[in-house]
Structure formats: structure tokens, C-alpha cells
């Protein structure tokens, strides 16, 4: 379904509580503007592409048609090309700056969600941590980092 935006390109709102950075780019970390009106280009030794982080925001109607009828609250789009052909599994990951302070209900919900993800064939490659080192990681390269997710 294609949506046509008829309103003018207003600048996206600022989200001071949400900071997103691409850490592996030439020239150091690249700040990513949430709900940017255009994809943000980035490049490193292995990949050249662009990314767009969208969140559903009633105060910013720009991406409202994209989220219409959907329950999702955010979407990260990445498009590009590998400079070097990958020879193994390609991982995508994220890391939080601070430990999540989840109550026992939310911790259980996260574990249930992870169990669901791991029920799929690619789920065996999913690794995560809630800040307790080595607790739920299955890949040795993540053991020194906390608050990560590598689907």
C-alpha cells in the first residue's frame, strides 16, 4: 500500500530522551535523527548504506500513514551493500547506555519474548543480556558487553 504525503516537509520533533548512534562509521559515532525526513547515509570498512529510524508519534504526523493500522511503535530500516562478501553469519546488534531496571513482570515478559524468538530456526543465533554478564549469551563475542541484543 502506497501513501502519498501531501503536507510540507516540517522538521522532525526532537526526542531528547531518545539518542540513537551508529557507532561503526568513518569519522566516529554518527548521531541518527529519529523520524528524519530522509535516510541518513553511513559507511565503514565493510558496509555502505543508509538508515532511517521511525517512531509512531501522534505529535508528528509525517510517518502516520506508514504506521496506520499497525500495532508497531517503531521501525528501523537499513539499506545498503556489503563492501566485502560476508563469509559467515551476519549479526545486527544494539546496545543500551544504561542498565534496564525491569521489575519481575517485565523481566518475565522479556524472557517469554526471547523464548518465542528462539522458537524460529534463526532464533538459535539470538543472544541477549539484561545486564548480567554471560547470563543469556550464546556467542562469546558478546560476553564482555551488557544490555545487548544480537538477532
DAQUI-V148262 format. One record per pair of residues at least 24 apart in sequence whose C-alpha atoms are under 10 Angstrom apart, sorted by sequence separation. I is the first residue (numbers start at 1). J is the second residue. D is the distance in whole Angstrom. If there is no record, write none. Layout:
i->I j->J d->D
i->I j->J d->D
This chain:
i->11 j->35 d->9
i->12 j->36 d->6
i->52 j->76 d->6
i->53 j->77 d->6
i->126 j->150 d->6
i->127 j->151 d->7
i->11 j->36 d->8
i->12 j->37 d->7
i->35 j->60 d->8
i->37 j->62 d->8
i->51 j->76 d->7
i->52 j->77 d->5
i->53 j->78 d->9
i->111 j->136 d->10
i->125 j->150 d->8
i->126 j->151 d->4
i->10 j->36 d->10
i->11 j->37 d->7
i->36 j->62 d->10
i->37 j->63 d->9
i->51 j->77 d->6
i->52 j->78 d->7
i->125 j->151 d->6
i->10 j->37 d->8
i->35 j->62 d->8
i->36 j->63 d->10
i->50 j->77 d->8
i->51 j->78 d->4
i->52 j->79 d->9
i->124 j->151 d->9
i->9 j->37 d->7
i->35 j->63 d->8
i->50 j->78 d->6
i->51 j->79 d->6
i->102 j->130 d->9
i->123 j->151 d->7
i->22 j->51 d->9
i->49 j->78 d->7
i->50 j->79 d->6
i->51 j->80 d->9
i->101 j->130 d->9
i->122 j->151 d->8
i->49 j->79 d->5
i->50 j->80 d->6
i->99 j->129 d->10
i->100 j->130 d->7
i->101 j->131 d->9
i->48 j->79 d->9
i->49 j->80 d->4
i->50 j->81 d->10
i->99 j->130 d->7
i->100 j->131 d->7
i->47 j->79 d->10
i->48 j->80 d->6
i->49 j->81 d->6
i->99 j->131 d->6
i->20 j->53 d->9
i->47 j->80 d->7
i->48 j->81 d->6
i->49 j->82 d->9
i->93 j->126 d->10
i->95 j->128 d->10
i->98 j->131 d->9
i->99 j->132 d->9
i->118 j->151 d->10
i->47 j->81 d->6
i->48 j->82 d->7
i->91 j->125 d->9
i->92 j->126 d->10
i->93 j->127 d->9
i->94 j->128 d->10
i->95 j->129 d->10
i->96 j->130 d->10
i->117 j->151 d->9
i->46 j->81 d->9
i->47 j->82 d->4
i->48 j->83 d->7
i->90 j->125 d->10
i->91 j->126 d->9
i->93 j->128 d->9
i->96 j->131 d->10
i->46 j->82 d->6
i->47 j->83 d->5
i->89 j->125 d->9
i->41 j->78 d->10
i->43 j->80 d->9
i->45 j->82 d->9
i->46 j->83 d->5
i->47 j->84 d->8
i->39 j->77 d->9
i->40 j->78 d->10
i->41 j->79 d->9
i->42 j->80 d->9
i->43 j->81 d->10
i->44 j->82 d->10
i->45 j->83 d->7
i->46 j->84 d->6
i->47 j->85 d->10
i->35 j->74 d->10
i->39 j->78 d->9
i->41 j->80 d->9
i->43 j->82 d->10
i->44 j->83 d->9
i->45 j->84 d->8
i->46 j->85 d->9
i->34 j->74 d->10
i->35 j->75 d->10
i->39 j->79 d->9
i->43 j->83 d->10
i->46 j->86 d->9
i->34 j->76 d->10
i->13 j->57 d->9
i->13 j->59 d->8
i->12 j->59 d->10
i->13 j->60 d->7
i->99 j->146 d->8
i->100 j->147 d->7
i->12 j->60 d->7
i->98 j->146 d->9
i->99 j->147 d->6
i->11 j->60 d->9
i->12 j->61 d->10
i->93 j->142 d->10
i->97 j->146 d->9
i->98 j->147 d->8
i->99 j->148 d->10
i->10 j->60 d->9
i->12 j->62 d->8
i->95 j->145 d->8
i->96 j->146 d->8
i->97 j->147 d->8
i->10 j->61 d->10
i->11 j->62 d->9
i->95 j->146 d->8
i->96 j->147 d->6
i->97 j->148 d->10
i->10 j->62 d->8
i->95 j->147 d->6
i->96 j->148 d->7
i->9 j->62 d->8
i->94 j->147 d->8
i->95 j->148 d->5
i->96 j->149 d->9
i->7 j->61 d->9
i->8 j->62 d->9
i->94 j->148 d->6
i->95 j->149 d->7
i->7 j->62 d->8
i->93 j->148 d->7
i->94 j->149 d->6
i->95 j->150 d->9
i->5 j->61 d->10
i->6 j->62 d->10
i->93 j->149 d->5
i->94 j->150 d->7
i->5 j->62 d->7
i->92 j->149 d->8
i->93 j->150 d->4
i->94 j->151 d->9
i->5 j->63 d->9
i->91 j->149 d->10
i->92 j->150 d->6
i->93 j->151 d->7
i->5 j->64 d->10
i->91 j->150 d->6
i->92 j->151 d->6
i->3 j->63 d->10
i->5 j->65 d->8
i->90 j->150 d->10
i->91 j->151 d->7
i->3 j->64 d->10
i->4 j->65 d->8
i->90 j->151 d->9
i->3 j->65 d->6
i->2 j->65 d->9
i->3 j->66 d->7
i->1 j->65 d->10
i->2 j->66 d->9
i->1 j->66 d->9
i->23 j->94 d->10
i->22 j->94 d->9
i->21 j->94 d->10
i->20 j->94 d->10
i->21 j->95 d->10
i->20 j->95 d->10
i->20 j->96 d->10
i->19 j->96 d->10
i->19 j->97 d->10
